[in-house]
Amino acid sequence: MQSQCPWTPCKMPMPLSFKPSTFSAFSFSKQLLLRRKSIASIVSTRRGIASYPSLMASSPSVSTTQKDAFSTQNDSTRKTQQPLQVAKRLEKFKTTIFTQMSSLAIKHGAINLGQGFPNFDGPEFVKEAAIQAIKDGKNQYARGYGVPDLNSAIAERFKKDTGLVVDPDKEITVTSGCTEAIAATMLGLINPGDEVILFAPFYDSYEATLSMAGAKIKCITLCPPAFSVPIDELKSAITKNTRAILINTPHNPTGKMFTREELSTIASLCIENDVLVFTDEVYDKLAFETDHISMASLPGMYERTVTLNSLGKTFSLTGWKIGWAIAPPHLTWGVRQAHSFLTFATSTPMQWAAAAALRASESYYVELKRDYLAKKKILVDGLKAVGFKVFPSSGTYFVVVDHTPFGLENDIAFCEYLIKEVGVVAIPTSVFYLNPEDGKNLVRFTFCKDEETLKAAVERMKEKLKRK
């Protein structure tokens, strides 16, 4: 019995009928020449032959004159400056300030106290857990909303921190960092025209993702020195079209922690006006002067709150991009719908390691806070000695200062001078406001660096930065 072939040859039309009985080196060469012509014709029609220089060079169908013409055309295309293209909803947004300042830091050999990533590594036991997961073959797509063990670890941690019991399978969505959790929340729960209230200064991702969602942004400005919430202004901002209020506590860039009184007032307003709350709590373990309060833990608020968090800040593993959103099922549905079409799933072995991290003993968090308090003291004392007016920072690993004693016209001019002439990087805060004028006197420094780096930066500023 004749065996059947398990595959069927592709029946691709040939440019020349092939006759085995008349095969010769000459006929084969002729057919090859014609096939090259056919392929070159297809390529030039579909994509432009200039995209295939090797084919162009070898194909007899292209004359020397034609090759020169194509080469000239290709050179011209490369040299012509084409206008940048971007959708209208993102036209106002430029390269992020963090990318710009980090690039300048490298160019000028400056000490980077701008972007909030540690220059030291995360715990060995977490890294070893990731390595083991890779070796154990946990390298394929994860379940879309999270590896079960990580979802359970997040639920356990949330219960310890807030007293709330959540369903790890129905109320937790693992995302590629908190930035994706923010985007999935905005895109999954905000409709075009919905009003969303932000507190400025704010993390720049908020405005961009809300713009992508088509939201109408209203902004309440928090003013130094205490950056307190102007409650009357907030009350006036809420209308029948207000869909959500976005809160970040502990707060980037100011280091402010929303007080229980502020959170309770906001909660009452949300319940009264049927408004949601999206709360970014990535710095919850870096609360120095008072305990962090999660909005979802306040009476009547869990059902209308999406709590956003991540692994990176607490465990100094910002490059892993492991985040999550915790919300009741009726809100989780929208978050997951957006997440499914943003990233679908997050790095599998890193999720297994994140589960190990979140089950760390309480002593880890005590030591973390102690280490950061020491770093904060070095930077704050140093900035004061240099001549900055330093505003209180109760949480995060950031501190905001008034740069005006040094005579530069605004925060951007000051930061550029600081990088080029002093060799230290800070972040201009005007990029964190809808109205940049509101932040022109302030800059942000980070202390998530080793103590030697912080001391070196302070010494550079003491030596080269003079008050006017």
Disulfide bonds with the S-S distance in Angstrom:
none
